[in-house]
């Protein structure tokens, strides 16, 4: 809502685009909250340079996916869930089966459910036959830093947003860029077999 997922997504795209032969695209899912509610929540306007995905069917053309969303009570936000709920035809035809996917999240607090959100989101991938690609500890020493607050886990990049005023740290952004590059390399390997 406050742009934290957007910031991670842009760095993931940079990482993915750094892999030769890979071109990442950014999309957002449709907003489900009425404008008056967004105003009361003090949500900033959405960046028009990132288009809303036209249809769930558009996913069928992708080779791999990184889905990002804020956490709501240990689950993905309702907007993302509504989008996944609209993928019934893709599920019925298993058009996403075998495609790799991962997650990245934003939470308000350290106990806000970054790992739990990934766990609960995996069900979406399982029903589509998609391959969950976590980052594990491939980020190296950055995964073990304890000298400052850092979002992210072996399940994927993450950011602690607080009340919306905390900006992603450089370490959180670097982890996102790593996840983009890591996923792109896996997608490239699987797509060219």
Protein Blocks (a to p, Z undefined) as FASTA:
>chain_A
ZZmmmmmmmmmmmmmmmpghiacdddddddfbdfklmmmnopacddfklccdfbfklmmm
pmbdcdddddeehiacfklmmmmmmmmmmmmnopmgoiacddddddfbfknopmmmmmmm
mmmmmmnopacddekjmnommlmpckbcceddfkbccddekjopaccdfklmmmmmmmmm
mmmmmmmmmmmZZ
